[in-house]
Amino acid sequence: MKLSFRKEPVELAEQEPAIEHTGVRTSSYTAGSQATANAIVGAFYLAVVLCVALSVLAFMKPATVAIAAEGGGSQPLSAATESTGAFALGFVGAWLSASSEDFTSLQNYVAMNSSADLPSAPTVYKDLAVASITPAESSDLVSVVIAGNVQEVGEKKQAVWPRRYFLVTINTGLDSMGVVGLPAPIAAPAKSEQGASLVYTEAVVPTDAAAQAVTSFLAAYVAGQGDMNRYLSPSSTLTPIVPAPFTAVKVQSLQANVNSSGTPRDGSQLKVLAKVQLTSTTDQKLISTYALTLVARAERWEISSLDLTPAEAEAKKSPVSTVDPTKGN
């Protein structure tokens, strides 16, 4: 295995200038300073040897890492942990593309003394992606599952592209990243038999103020139609997609967590799930869903955020009316 180490440069003290005395000129270079310099250099090389020995021991140490299902982690991952995903992605790509004729990329991760264990031809793959990242408890090891479509031969000897999963272990210690072993093909992560229970139980009719706000916002956000800032709350930091990838947006359905009819009270919040049809610049039709949070201000709905995940029912609080029943629709 090939690991990188941070080597701190050792700066030797500058020699003192020669001191000139009356009638005698001497140099600061003495046997004592020579011995000091030799000791510093010797200590430096000893540190290098110890680092190499420790890396070999770390590679040989077995590790048992449990694989978590995708999205199963309850704690947010740190930036350092997430950065291992890109490292693992490159490692799996290099491993799949390695062959006995060319394994240069793989040597960036693992020291290869022989190509005898490598296939005669590289494995053809596409669409590699990180499926999960799971740090081991009380350890510098992180298990990463990489998914990718691998070219195989089907029943009729035609090329097929099944989705395969590969487990790799990354060592994030020693101020650098290194791999522990080679990728291991594993079964696809188990899928939940039941979908998530979401809070969007109320239909939003097209004539509602919330529906009009969402429709206008999405048209400006993904299709560049109009000024998006007109539909944002003051606290929002959203910016439109530039350049706009779509030419038209058609809202097919809207669901909210509570009844949105009527005039909203200032400060009220509304969770909305929008199913939309997007028309691309090549006139292709795509169906997508957006989860949004709306906030009421000046008796109108404004977009507060584009939610990264839909709101689950388990997190729903006690129902609170978001509309003023004394005012008309």
C-alpha positions in Angstrom: 0.0 0.0 0.0 1.2 3.5 -0.7 0.7 6.1 1.9 1.7 9.7 2.1 3.4 11.2 5.1 3.9 14.8 6.1 7.6 15.4 6.5 8.6 18.4 8.4 11.7 20.1 7.1 14.6 20.4 9.5 16.4 23.7 9.4 20.0 23.6 10.6 21.2 26.7 12.4 23.2 29.0 10.2 26.9 29.0 10.7 28.1 32.0 12.7 30.3 34.3 10.7 34.0 34.1 11.2 35.3 36.3 14.0 38.4 38.3 13.2 40.9 39.0 15.9 44.0 41.0 15.7 46.5 39.0 13.8 44.4 35.8 14.0 41.4 34.7 11.7 39.4 31.8 12.9 36.3 30.0 11.6 33.1 29.1 13.6 33.1 25.6 12.1 34.2 23.3 15.0 34.1 19.7 15.9 31.3 20.4 18.3 29.0 22.0 15.7 29.7 19.1 13.3 28.6 16.6 16.0 25.4 18.6 16.6 24.6 18.6 12.9 25.2 14.9 12.6 22.9 14.3 15.5 20.1 16.3 14.0 20.4 14.5 10.6 20.6 11.1 12.3 17.4 11.9 14.3 15.6 13.0 11.1 16.4 9.7 9.3 15.4 7.7 12.4 12.0 9.5 12.4 11.5 8.6 8.7 12.3 4.9 9.4 9.8 4.8 12.3 7.0 6.4 10.2 7.5 3.7 7.5 7.4 1.0 10.1 4.2 2.3 11.7 2.5 2.6 8.3 3.3 -1.1 7.6 1.9 -2.1 10.9 -1.3 0.0 10.3 -1.8 -1.7 6.9 -1.4 -5.2 8.4 -3.8 -4.5 11.3 -7.2 -6.1 10.6 -10.3 -4.0 11.1 -13.9 -4.9 11.5 -16.2 -2.2 10.2 -20.0 -2.4 10.2 -21.8 -1.3 7.1 -24.7 1.1 7.6 -27.6 1.3 5.2 -27.8 4.3 3.0 -29.0 7.3 4.9 -29.1 5.3 8.1 -26.7 7.5 10.1 -28.3 9.6 12.8 -25.4 11.9 13.4 -24.1 14.4 10.8 -20.8 13.6 9.3 -17.9 16.0 9.7 -16.3 17.7 6.7 -13.2 15.6 7.2 -15.2 12.4 7.1 -17.2 13.4 4.0 -13.9 14.2 2.2 -13.1 10.5 2.3 -15.9 9.9 -0.2 -14.0 11.5 -3.1 -10.8 9.6 -2.1 -12.7 6.3 -2.0 -14.4 7.1 -5.3 -11.0 7.6 -7.0 -9.6 4.4 -5.4 -12.5 2.2 -6.7 -12.2 3.8 -10.2 -8.5 3.1 -10.3 -9.0 -0.5 -9.1 -11.7 -1.2 -11.7 -9.6 0.2 -14.5 -6.4 -1.5 -13.5 -5.0 -4.3 -15.7 -1.8 -6.3 -15.9 -0.8 -3.9 -18.8 -1.6 -0.7 -17.0 -2.0 -0.2 -13.3 -0.4 3.3 -12.9 -3.5 4.9 -11.3 -3.9 2.1 -8.8 -0.3 2.6 -7.6 -1.4 6.0 -6.4 -3.2 4.2 -3.6 -1.5 0.8 -3.3 2.1 -0.2 -3.8 2.0 -2.9 -6.6 5.1 -5.1 -6.8 3.6 -7.4 -9.4 0.8 -7.4 -11.9 0.2 -11.1 -11.6 -3.0 -10.7 -9.6 -4.5 -8.1 -12.0 -6.9 -9.0 -14.9 -5.7 -8.9 -18.4 -8.2 -6.2 -19.3 -9.7 -3.4 -17.3 -13.3 -3.5 -16.0 -15.6 -1.1 -17.9 -17.7 1.0 -15.6 -19.7 4.2 -15.4 -21.7 6.4 -13.0 -19.6 5.8 -9.8 -21.1 7.4 -6.8 -20.7 7.3 -3.0 -23.6 5.2 -1.5 -22.7 5.6 2.2 -19.9 6.8 4.6 -19.7 5.2 8.0 -16.9 6.1 10.5 -15.8 3.4 12.8 -16.2 4.1 16.5 -13.1 5.2 18.4 -11.0 4.7 15.3 -9.4 6.6 12.3 -11.0 4.1 9.9 -13.9 5.0 7.8 -15.9 2.5 5.7 -17.2 3.8 2.3 -19.6 2.0 0.0 -19.2 3.0 -3.7 -21.9 2.2 -6.2 -21.3 2.0 -10.0 -22.7 0.4 -13.1 -20.3 -2.3 -14.4 -20.4 -3.8 -17.9 -21.1 -7.5 -17.9 -22.3 -10.0 -20.5 -26.0 -10.9 -20.3 -27.8 -14.1 -21.2 -27.8 -13.3 -25.0 -24.1 -12.3 -24.9 -25.1 -8.7 -25.0 -23.6 -6.0 -22.7 -25.6 -5.2 -19.6 -24.9 -2.6 -16.9 -26.0 -3.9 -13.4 -25.5 -1.7 -10.4 -22.7 -3.0 -8.2 -21.5 -2.0 -4.8 -17.9 -2.0 -3.4 -16.8 -1.6 0.2 -13.5 0.2 0.9 -11.8 1.2 4.2 -10.0 4.5 4.4 -7.5 5.3 7.2 -7.8 9.0 8.0 -5.1 9.1 10.6 -1.5 10.4 10.4 -2.6 13.7 8.8 -3.2 11.9 5.5 -5.5 9.4 3.8 -4.6 5.9 2.9 -6.5 2.7 1.9 -6.7 -0.4 4.0 -6.9 -3.4 1.7 -8.6 -3.6 -1.7 -12.3 -2.9 -2.6 -14.7 -5.8 -1.8 -17.8 -6.3 -3.9 -20.9 -6.5 -1.6 -24.6 -6.9 -1.9 -26.8 -3.8 -2.4 -27.8 -2.1 0.8 -31.2 -3.3 2.1 -34.1 -1.2 1.1 -36.9 -0.3 3.5 -40.2 -2.1 2.8 -42.2 1.0 3.7 -41.6 4.5 2.4 -41.2 7.4 4.8 -44.3 8.9 6.3 -44.4 12.5 5.3 -46.4 15.5 6.7 -47.9 16.6 3.4 -51.5 15.4 3.9 -53.4 18.5 2.7 -54.0 19.3 -0.9 -53.3 22.8 -2.1 -55.6 24.1 -4.8 -54.1 26.2 -7.7 -56.0 29.3 -6.6 -54.5 29.4 -3.1 -51.9 32.1 -2.4 -49.4 29.4 -1.5 -49.8 27.6 -4.8 -49.3 30.9 -6.7 -46.2 31.7 -4.7 -44.6 28.2 -5.3 -45.5 28.2 -9.0 -44.0 31.7 -9.6 -40.9 30.9 -7.5 -40.1 27.6 -9.4 -40.6 29.2 -12.8 -38.0 31.9 -11.9 -35.7 29.4 -10.1 -35.3 26.7 -12.8 -36.5 28.5 -15.9 -35.4 32.0 -15.4 -38.9 33.4 -15.8 -39.2 36.6 -13.8 -37.4 38.0 -10.7 -37.1 35.3 -8.1 -36.5 37.8 -5.3 -40.1 38.9 -5.5 -41.2 35.6 -4.0 -38.5 35.1 -1.3 -38.7 36.0 2.4 -36.1 38.5 3.6 -34.2 35.7 5.4 -33.8 33.5 2.4 -30.4 33.1 0.7 -31.6 31.2 -2.4 -30.3 32.1 -5.8 -31.6 31.0 -9.2 -29.9 28.3 -11.4 -27.8 30.1 -13.9 -28.0 29.5 -16.8 -31.5 28.2 -16.5 -31.6 24.5 -17.5 -35.4 24.5 -18.3 -37.7 26.6 -20.4 -41.0 25.8 -18.7 -42.4 24.6 -15.3 -45.8 23.1 -14.9 -47.0 22.3 -11.4 -48.9 19.0 -11.4 -49.8 18.8 -7.7 -49.2 20.5 -4.4 -49.4 19.0 -0.9 -49.0 20.9 2.4 -48.7 19.9 6.1 -51.7 22.0 7.0 -54.7 23.6 5.3 -53.4 26.6 3.4 -56.6 28.3 2.3 -57.4 31.8 3.4 -55.2 34.7 4.3 -52.1 33.6 6.3 -51.1 35.2 9.6 -47.7 36.9 9.6 -45.0 34.5 10.8 -47.0 31.4 10.0 -45.0 28.5 8.4 -46.1 26.1 5.7 -44.4 23.0 4.5 -45.1 22.2 0.8 -44.2 19.3 -1.5 -44.6 20.2 -5.2 -44.7 17.7 -8.1 -43.7 19.5 -11.3 -43.1 18.8 -14.9 -39.9 20.5 -16.3 -39.4 21.1 -20.0 -35.7 21.1 -21.0 -34.1 23.2 -23.7 -34.3 20.1 -26.0 -38.0 19.8 -25.3 -37.7 16.8 -23.0 -40.2 16.4 -20.2 -38.9 15.5 -16.7 -40.9 15.0 -13.6 -39.5 16.2 -10.3 -40.5 17.0 -6.7 -39.5 20.0 -4.6 -39.9 20.3 -0.8 -40.2 23.9 0.3 -40.8 25.9 3.4 -43.0 29.0 3.1 -43.4 31.8 5.6 -46.2 34.4 5.8 -45.4 38.1 5.7 -47.7 41.0 5.0 -50.6 38.5 4.5 -48.9 36.7 1.7 -46.8 33.5 1.4 -43.0 33.8 0.7 -40.5 31.1 0.0 -38.2 30.7 3.0 -36.1 27.7 2.0 -35.7 24.9 -0.5 -35.6 21.9 1.8 -32.9 19.3 1.3 -35.2 16.5 2.5 -39.0 16.3 2.8 -40.5 16.7 6.3 -41.3 13.4 8.0 -44.6 12.9 10.0 -42.7 11.8 13.1 -41.3 15.3 13.4 -44.6 17.0 13.0 -45.6 19.2 16.0 -49.0 19.9 17.4 -51.3 21.3 14.6 -51.4 25.1 14.6 -53.7 27.1 12.4 -51.7 29.1 9.8 -54.6 31.1 8.5 -56.9 33.8 9.8 -60.5 32.5 9.6 -61.9 36.0 10.1 -60.6 37.0 6.6 -61.9 35.7 3.3 -60.3 33.4 0.9 
